[in-house]
Amino acid sequence: MIGTAIPTPATSRFGALFGLAFMAMNLFVLGATGHIGAQVLELALARGHRVTAFVRSPGKIARQEQALTIVQGDPLRADELARALPGHDAVVSALGLPPREALRPSTRMAEFAASTVAAMETARVRRLAIVSAAVLFPLPGLRFAFFRWFLRHHACDLVAMEAVVRATALDWTIARPGRLIATPDARYLSARDALPAGPLSMSFRAVAAFLLDCVEGGTHVREIVGLVRPRGDA
């Protein structure tokens, strides 16, 4: 069952930097049991938002709190998504593939996107922040050429996923982070249609922070954004 929160002031990490306050939002999170999604869940709740985690396996989410609703469902089923979506302000999609599946030909990411946008259009939810990958940027050098070859099947799927999202009238943001690692550093650098200069690795938490900052601040609407970690220690 999905509850609708009465909007109350909530300060985000982004807003705190500038002394701003955002209204608490009702967020719909896909991929909440994965590396990025779990960080989205944690940060969103810490910022005072209400969160619905739409997952295949609810038992994988141990936390229990009033602001969190867990809904079991299949993200490939637009009808199931559409039933759970009404009343939400934004969808944050951190869906991904297991590493082995990402190395084989697949259309799963494009299928996830198709079901997500169809459900959003049905439920009249307009805001979407979704994760892609920096491998899609045409960067020079042998290192990037190798990774484009190594991840060629996943890259083709991500290209199709992005095309599905970009063809909609939704207010979307596509995040393309670099290599992801597990650290507590939530800092990031972002650039429209490019990968910023900086270390190519970044944390799952930083990607989650970027996604939340976008939906809170209404920034990077209908933009593809490259993400890296700032230079220097946190």
URJONOR-V342928 format. One record per run of one state. SS is the DSSP state (h for helix, s for strand, l for the rest). FROM is the first residue (numbers start at 1). TO is the last residue. Records with the same first field share a line. If there is no record, write none. Layout:
# URJONOR-V342928
SS = FROM-TO ; FROM-TO
This chain:
# URJONOR-V342928
l = 1-8 ; 11-12 ; 19-21 ; 24-25 ; 31-34 ; 47-49 ; 56-57 ; 61-67 ; 73-77 ; 86-89 ; 94-98 ; 103-107 ; 124-126 ; 132-133 ; 137-141 ; 151-151 ; 167-170 ; 178-178 ; 182-188 ; 193-198 ; 200-200 ; 218-222 ; 230-234
s = 9-10 ; 22-23 ; 26-30 ; 50-55 ; 68-72 ; 90-93 ; 127-131 ; 171-177 ; 179-181 ; 189-192 ; 199-199 ; 201-203 ; 223-229
h = 13-18 ; 35-46 ; 58-60 ; 78-85 ; 99-102 ; 108-123 ; 134-136 ; 142-150 ; 152-166 ; 204-217
